[in-house]
């Protein structure tokens, strides 16, 4: 018995310098284990989502693939940023080596490395007795929110696929997944941006119609000796000024009416497009509300399924590798995270 305990201690001590774990303290192994299991969970979403699309429907399959891939890519980028922030330029090498050591140690049922990880990540005692139990405990204690997010997305995708097969007028998946409050805010902004109707202005006739008749020229009283040519020149100048002012007013009215018409047309088209999108979303929400209980059941089912997948033994995910299981597992995990 003492020999077995001594061997385990030697194994765990051999890993201490690598992961910076001092006796009774925390080190890098816990952070790397979290990153590893979180990336395993995130990578399952596109794989599981692909199985939801019915065969032969490229439109549904394409939408499901795009949404799941976008979600997964964002989460992978977050995990990668966390690892890089902690380990800097050695981020990939550290991560790859840890996954390789984890896979090799699990294959050998190395209790020393198991306990190193349990101590480093801060699990409460009694500690899990094997690697599969360790993964399940880590998911439950530290990754529950990530698990819920993944399960909710898969549940909603599954609900949309079912509804889309029954109702061809369903909104696109990416649009359907958007929360309703956000859509209402967009609609309110669109309504607020619509310009006020232009006030009607007095219609101006053509220049010829606006011109006043000359009438008979008469000399003002007391000015019998005034020059008729001077009077005629003054009247013509005043007439030209009046015609010019009326022409300018007419052109301003035409420009104002044209601008108002263009703004009204643009506002109308914007309102029609927004109303159509809102109607599609309301229709989809109404259909989804009928199946709300089934949606929750789907999410619970996905949560249990993902937890079981992440908690499965390493042989289940690396059994296809021939030789060098740990090294190959580390390379595959690093390629997925640092692609």
FIMI-446145 format. One record per residue (C-alpha): z, x, y; residue in one letter; residue number from 1. Coordinates in steps of 0.5 Angstrom, whole numbers, plus 500, padded with zeros to 3 digits. Layout:
N
{w=Z, u=X, v=Y, r=A, k=NUM}
...
This chain:
339
{w=500, u=500, v=500, r=X, k=1}
{w=502, u=506, v=505, r=X, k=2}
{w=495, u=509, v=503, r=X, k=3}
{w=491, u=503, v=505, r=X, k=4}
{w=495, u=502, v=512, r=X, k=5}
{w=494, u=509, v=513, r=X, k=6}
{w=487, u=508, v=512, r=X, k=7}
{w=486, u=502, v=517, r=X, k=8}
{w=490, u=506, v=522, r=X, k=9}
{w=485, u=512, v=521, r=X, k=10}
{w=479, u=507, v=522, r=X, k=11}
{w=482, u=504, v=528, r=X, k=12}
{w=484, u=511, v=532, r=X, k=13}
{w=477, u=513, v=530, r=X, k=14}
{w=474, u=508, v=535, r=X, k=15}
{w=479, u=509, v=541, r=X, k=16}
{w=476, u=514, v=545, r=X, k=17}
{w=469, u=510, v=544, r=X, k=18}
{w=472, u=504, v=547, r=X, k=19}
{w=477, u=506, v=551, r=X, k=20}
{w=483, u=503, v=548, r=X, k=21}
{w=490, u=505, v=549, r=X, k=22}
{w=495, u=503, v=544, r=X, k=23}
{w=498, u=496, v=547, r=X, k=24}
{w=493, u=496, v=552, r=X, k=25}
{w=486, u=493, v=554, r=X, k=26}
{w=479, u=497, v=553, r=X, k=27}
{w=472, u=496, v=553, r=X, k=28}
{w=471, u=492, v=546, r=X, k=29}
{w=473, u=486, v=549, r=X, k=30}
{w=468, u=485, v=554, r=X, k=31}
{w=463, u=488, v=550, r=X, k=32}
{w=465, u=483, v=544, r=X, k=33}
{w=465, u=477, v=550, r=X, k=34}
{w=458, u=479, v=552, r=X, k=35}
{w=455, u=480, v=545, r=X, k=36}
{w=458, u=473, v=543, r=X, k=37}
{w=456, u=469, v=549, r=X, k=38}
{w=449, u=472, v=549, r=X, k=39}
{w=448, u=470, v=541, r=X, k=40}
{w=450, u=463, v=544, r=X, k=41}
{w=445, u=463, v=549, r=X, k=42}
{w=439, u=465, v=545, r=X, k=43}
{w=441, u=459, v=540, r=X, k=44}
{w=439, u=454, v=546, r=X, k=45}
{w=431, u=455, v=546, r=X, k=46}
{w=431, u=456, v=538, r=X, k=47}
{w=435, u=449, v=537, r=X, k=48}
{w=431, u=446, v=543, r=X, k=49}
{w=424, u=448, v=539, r=X, k=50}
{w=426, u=444, v=533, r=X, k=51}
{w=427, u=437, v=537, r=X, k=52}
{w=420, u=437, v=540, r=X, k=53}
{w=415, u=433, v=535, r=X, k=54}
{w=410, u=436, v=532, r=X, k=55}
{w=403, u=435, v=535, r=X, k=56}
{w=405, u=433, v=542, r=X, k=57}
{w=404, u=439, v=546, r=X, k=58}
{w=406, u=436, v=552, r=X, k=59}
{w=413, u=434, v=550, r=X, k=60}
{w=413, u=441, v=546, r=X, k=61}
{w=411, u=445, v=552, r=X, k=62}
{w=416, u=441, v=557, r=X, k=63}
{w=422, u=443, v=552, r=X, k=64}
{w=420, u=450, v=551, r=X, k=65}
{w=420, u=451, v=559, r=X, k=66}
{w=426, u=448, v=560, r=X, k=67}
{w=430, u=451, v=555, r=X, k=68}
{w=427, u=458, v=556, r=X, k=69}
{w=429, u=457, v=564, r=X, k=70}
{w=436, u=456, v=562, r=X, k=71}
{w=437, u=461, v=557, r=X, k=72}
{w=433, u=466, v=562, r=X, k=73}
{w=438, u=465, v=567, r=X, k=74}
{w=444, u=465, v=563, r=X, k=75}
{w=442, u=472, v=560, r=X, k=76}
{w=441, u=475, v=567, r=X, k=77}
{w=448, u=473, v=568, r=X, k=78}
{w=451, u=476, v=562, r=X, k=79}
{w=447, u=483, v=563, r=X, k=80}
{w=449, u=483, v=570, r=X, k=81}
{w=456, u=483, v=568, r=X, k=82}
{w=455, u=488, v=563, r=X, k=83}
{w=452, u=493, v=568, r=X, k=84}
{w=457, u=492, v=573, r=X, k=85}
{w=462, u=494, v=568, r=X, k=86}
{w=458, u=500, v=565, r=X, k=87}
{w=453, u=502, v=570, r=X, k=88}
{w=448, u=506, v=567, r=X, k=89}
{w=451, u=506, v=560, r=X, k=90}
{w=450, u=499, v=560, r=X, k=91}
{w=445, u=498, v=554, r=X, k=92}
{w=447, u=504, v=550, r=X, k=93}
{w=455, u=502, v=550, r=X, k=94}
{w=452, u=495, v=548, r=X, k=95}
{w=448, u=497, v=543, r=X, k=96}
{w=453, u=502, v=540, r=X, k=97}
{w=458, u=496, v=540, r=X, k=98}
{w=454, u=491, v=536, r=X, k=99}
{w=452, u=496, v=531, r=X, k=100}
{w=459, u=498, v=530, r=X, k=101}
{w=461, u=491, v=530, r=X, k=102}
{w=456, u=489, v=525, r=X, k=103}
{w=457, u=496, v=520, r=X, k=104}
{w=465, u=494, v=521, r=X, k=105}
{w=464, u=487, v=519, r=X, k=106}
{w=460, u=489, v=513, r=X, k=107}
{w=465, u=494, v=510, r=X, k=108}
{w=471, u=489, v=512, r=X, k=109}
{w=474, u=494, v=516, r=X, k=110}
{w=481, u=491, v=519, r=X, k=111}
{w=482, u=496, v=523, r=X, k=112}
{w=476, u=495, v=528, r=X, k=113}
{w=477, u=488, v=527, r=X, k=114}
{w=484, u=489, v=530, r=X, k=115}
{w=482, u=493, v=535, r=X, k=116}
{w=477, u=488, v=538, r=X, k=117}
{w=483, u=482, v=537, r=X, k=118}
{w=487, u=487, v=541, r=X, k=119}
{w=482, u=489, v=547, r=X, k=120}
{w=480, u=482, v=548, r=X, k=121}
{w=487, u=479, v=549, r=X, k=122}
{w=488, u=474, v=543, r=X, k=123}
{w=494, u=471, v=542, r=X, k=124}
{w=498, u=472, v=535, r=X, k=125}
{w=497, u=471, v=529, r=X, k=126}
{w=490, u=474, v=530, r=X, k=127}
{w=484, u=472, v=525, r=X, k=128}
{w=484, u=475, v=519, r=X, k=129}
{w=476, u=476, v=518, r=X, k=130}
{w=470, u=477, v=523, r=X, k=131}
{w=468, u=470, v=522, r=X, k=132}
{w=475, u=467, v=524, r=X, k=133}
{w=475, u=472, v=530, r=X, k=134}
{w=468, u=469, v=533, r=X, k=135}
{w=470, u=462, v=532, r=X, k=136}
{w=477, u=464, v=536, r=X, k=137}
{w=473, u=468, v=541, r=X, k=138}
{w=469, u=462, v=542, r=X, k=139}
{w=474, u=457, v=543, r=X, k=140}
{w=479, u=461, v=547, r=X, k=141}
{w=474, u=464, v=552, r=X, k=142}
{w=467, u=461, v=551, r=X, k=143}
{w=468, u=454, v=551, r=X, k=144}
{w=465, u=452, v=558, r=X, k=145}
{w=459, u=456, v=556, r=X, k=146}
{w=459, u=452, v=549, r=X, k=147}
{w=459, u=445, v=553, r=X, k=148}
{w=454, u=447, v=557, r=X, k=149}
{w=449, u=449, v=552, r=X, k=150}
{w=451, u=443, v=548, r=X, k=151}
{w=450, u=438, v=554, r=X, k=152}
{w=443, u=441, v=555, r=X, k=153}
{w=441, u=440, v=548, r=X, k=154}
{w=444, u=433, v=548, r=X, k=155}
{w=440, u=431, v=554, r=X, k=156}
{w=433, u=434, v=551, r=X, k=157}
{w=434, u=431, v=545, r=X, k=158}
{w=435, u=424, v=549, r=X, k=159}
{w=429, u=425, v=553, r=X, k=160}
{w=425, u=427, v=547, r=X, k=161}
{w=427, u=420, v=544, r=X, k=162}
{w=426, u=416, v=550, r=X, k=163}
{w=419, u=420, v=552, r=X, k=164}
{w=417, u=418, v=545, r=X, k=165}
{w=418, u=410, v=546, r=X, k=166}
{w=416, u=410, v=554, r=X, k=167}
{w=410, u=414, v=556, r=X, k=168}
{w=412, u=413, v=563, r=X, k=169}
{w=418, u=417, v=563, r=X, k=170}
{w=419, u=422, v=568, r=X, k=171}
{w=418, u=430, v=567, r=X, k=172}
{w=424, u=433, v=563, r=X, k=173}
{w=425, u=438, v=569, r=X, k=174}
{w=426, u=432, v=574, r=X, k=175}
{w=430, u=428, v=569, r=X, k=176}
{w=435, u=433, v=568, r=X, k=177}
{w=436, u=433, v=576, r=X, k=178}
{w=443, u=429, v=578, r=X, k=179}
{w=441, u=423, v=581, r=X, k=180}
{w=446, u=425, v=588, r=X, k=181}
{w=441, u=430, v=589, r=X, k=182}
{w=435, u=426, v=589, r=X, k=183}
{w=438, u=421, v=594, r=X, k=184}
{w=440, u=426, v=598, r=X, k=185}
{w=432, u=428, v=598, r=X, k=186}
{w=431, u=421, v=600, r=X, k=187}
{w=435, u=420, v=606, r=X, k=188}
{w=433, u=427, v=609, r=X, k=189}
{w=426, u=424, v=608, r=X, k=190}
{w=427, u=417, v=611, r=X, k=191}
{w=431, u=421, v=617, r=X, k=192}
{w=425, u=426, v=618, r=X, k=193}
{w=420, u=420, v=619, r=X, k=194}
{w=418, u=419, v=627, r=X, k=195}
{w=420, u=413, v=631, r=X, k=196}
{w=414, u=409, v=632, r=X, k=197}
{w=410, u=410, v=639, r=X, k=198}
{w=411, u=406, v=645, r=X, k=199}
{w=404, u=402, v=646, r=X, k=200}
{w=401, u=404, v=653, r=X, k=201}
{w=397, u=400, v=658, r=X, k=202}
{w=389, u=401, v=656, r=X, k=203}
{w=385, u=404, v=660, r=X, k=204}
{w=378, u=402, v=661, r=X, k=205}
{w=372, u=406, v=662, r=X, k=206}
{w=370, u=410, v=668, r=X, k=207}
{w=365, u=406, v=670, r=X, k=208}
{w=369, u=400, v=670, r=X, k=209}
{w=375, u=403, v=673, r=X, k=210}
{w=371, u=405, v=679, r=X, k=211}
{w=372, u=400, v=685, r=X, k=212}
{w=366, u=397, v=689, r=X, k=213}
{w=365, u=400, v=695, r=X, k=214}
{w=364, u=394, v=700, r=X, k=215}
{w=362, u=394, v=707, r=X, k=216}
{w=364, u=399, v=711, r=X, k=217}
{w=367, u=397, v=718, r=X, k=218}
{w=370, u=401, v=723, r=X, k=219}
{w=377, u=400, v=724, r=X, k=220}
{w=380, u=397, v=731, r=X, k=221}
{w=380, u=401, v=737, r=X, k=222}
{w=376, u=407, v=733, r=X, k=223}
{w=369, u=404, v=735, r=X, k=224}
{w=367, u=411, v=737, r=X, k=225}
{w=369, u=414, v=730, r=X, k=226}
{w=364, u=418, v=726, r=X, k=227}
{w=362, u=413, v=720, r=X, k=228}
{w=360, u=420, v=716, r=X, k=229}
{w=367, u=422, v=716, r=X, k=230}
{w=370, u=415, v=714, r=X, k=231}
{w=365, u=415, v=708, r=X, k=232}
{w=367, u=422, v=706, r=X, k=233}
{w=374, u=421, v=706, r=X, k=234}
{w=373, u=414, v=702, r=X, k=235}
{w=369, u=418, v=697, r=X, k=236}
{w=374, u=424, v=696, r=X, k=237}
{w=380, u=418, v=695, r=X, k=238}
{w=375, u=415, v=690, r=X, k=239}
{w=374, u=421, v=686, r=X, k=240}
{w=381, u=423, v=686, r=X, k=241}
{w=383, u=416, v=683, r=X, k=242}
{w=378, u=416, v=678, r=X, k=243}
{w=380, u=423, v=676, r=X, k=244}
{w=387, u=421, v=675, r=X, k=245}
{w=385, u=415, v=671, r=X, k=246}
{w=381, u=419, v=666, r=X, k=247}
{w=387, u=424, v=665, r=X, k=248}
{w=391, u=418, v=663, r=X, k=249}
{w=386, u=416, v=659, r=X, k=250}
{w=385, u=422, v=655, r=X, k=251}
{w=393, u=423, v=654, r=X, k=252}
{w=393, u=416, v=652, r=X, k=253}
{w=388, u=418, v=646, r=X, k=254}
{w=392, u=424, v=644, r=X, k=255}
{w=398, u=421, v=644, r=X, k=256}
{w=396, u=415, v=640, r=X, k=257}
{w=392, u=420, v=635, r=X, k=258}
{w=398, u=424, v=634, r=X, k=259}
{w=402, u=418, v=633, r=X, k=260}
{w=397, u=415, v=628, r=X, k=261}
{w=397, u=422, v=624, r=X, k=262}
{w=405, u=422, v=624, r=X, k=263}
{w=405, u=415, v=621, r=X, k=264}
{w=400, u=416, v=616, r=X, k=265}
{w=404, u=423, v=613, r=X, k=266}
{w=411, u=419, v=614, r=X, k=267}
{w=408, u=413, v=609, r=X, k=268}
{w=405, u=418, v=604, r=X, k=269}
{w=411, u=422, v=604, r=X, k=270}
{w=415, u=415, v=603, r=X, k=271}
{w=411, u=413, v=598, r=X, k=272}
{w=411, u=419, v=594, r=X, k=273}
{w=419, u=419, v=594, r=X, k=274}
{w=419, u=412, v=592, r=X, k=275}
{w=415, u=413, v=586, r=X, k=276}
{w=419, u=419, v=584, r=X, k=277}
{w=426, u=415, v=585, r=X, k=278}
{w=423, u=409, v=581, r=X, k=279}
{w=421, u=414, v=575, r=X, k=280}
{w=428, u=417, v=576, r=X, k=281}
{w=432, u=410, v=576, r=X, k=282}
{w=428, u=407, v=570, r=X, k=283}
{w=430, u=414, v=566, r=X, k=284}
{w=437, u=413, v=568, r=X, k=285}
{w=437, u=406, v=566, r=X, k=286}
{w=434, u=407, v=559, r=X, k=287}
{w=439, u=413, v=558, r=X, k=288}
{w=445, u=409, v=560, r=X, k=289}
{w=444, u=404, v=555, r=X, k=290}
{w=444, u=410, v=550, r=X, k=291}
{w=450, u=414, v=553, r=X, k=292}
{w=454, u=413, v=547, r=X, k=293}
{w=449, u=416, v=543, r=X, k=294}
{w=448, u=422, v=548, r=X, k=295}
{w=455, u=424, v=548, r=X, k=296}
{w=455, u=424, v=540, r=X, k=297}
{w=449, u=428, v=540, r=X, k=298}
{w=453, u=433, v=545, r=X, k=299}
{w=459, u=433, v=540, r=X, k=300}
{w=454, u=434, v=534, r=X, k=301}
{w=451, u=440, v=538, r=X, k=302}
{w=457, u=443, v=540, r=X, k=303}
{w=460, u=443, v=533, r=X, k=304}
{w=453, u=446, v=530, r=X, k=305}
{w=453, u=452, v=536, r=X, k=306}
{w=460, u=454, v=534, r=X, k=307}
{w=458, u=454, v=527, r=X, k=308}
{w=452, u=458, v=528, r=X, k=309}
{w=456, u=463, v=533, r=X, k=310}
{w=462, u=463, v=528, r=X, k=311}
{w=457, u=465, v=522, r=X, k=312}
{w=458, u=472, v=518, r=X, k=313}
{w=454, u=477, v=521, r=X, k=314}
{w=450, u=477, v=514, r=X, k=315}
{w=447, u=470, v=516, r=X, k=316}
{w=443, u=473, v=522, r=X, k=317}
{w=442, u=480, v=519, r=X, k=318}
{w=441, u=479, v=512, r=X, k=319}
{w=433, u=480, v=513, r=X, k=320}
{w=434, u=487, v=515, r=X, k=321}
{w=433, u=492, v=510, r=X, k=322}
{w=438, u=498, v=511, r=X, k=323}
{w=442, u=500, v=517, r=X, k=324}
{w=444, u=493, v=518, r=X, k=325}
{w=449, u=496, v=524, r=X, k=326}
{w=444, u=500, v=528, r=X, k=327}
{w=438, u=494, v=527, r=X, k=328}
{w=443, u=489, v=529, r=X, k=329}
{w=445, u=493, v=535, r=X, k=330}
{w=438, u=494, v=537, r=X, k=331}
{w=436, u=487, v=536, r=X, k=332}
{w=442, u=485, v=541, r=X, k=333}
{w=440, u=490, v=546, r=X, k=334}
{w=433, u=488, v=546, r=X, k=335}
{w=435, u=481, v=547, r=X, k=336}
{w=440, u=482, v=553, r=X, k=337}
{w=436, u=488, v=556, r=X, k=338}
{w=429, u=485, v=555, r=X, k=339}
